[in-house]
Amino acid sequence: MSQSKNQSLKEKVLHSIDKIRPYLLTDGGDIELVDIQDESIVNVRLMGACGDCEYSHQTMAGVTEAIKKDSTEILQVNLVS
C-alpha cells in the first residue's frame, strides 16, 4: 500500500474513533489506535474504565461497526492490551 493510501486509511479510522470517543470519555474510558495490519485489520486498545469493564465486548461491537461503516476495506477490528 502506498504511504498516502495508508495515511488516508489511518485518517478514516481515526475519524471513526473520534466519533466514538465522547461516549467512552463519559464513562471514564478512552480508545487508542494501535496499528493497522495488512490494510484490513485494525488493532485498538481500550483504556481507563473501559479497559477492564465487563461490557467491553459490547463497546468493541460498537467500535467495530463504526470503523467498518466508515472504512469498508477494514475486515476485522481487534482489541489488544
Order of alpha helices (4+ residues) and beta strands (2+ residues): alpha-beta-beta-alpha-beta
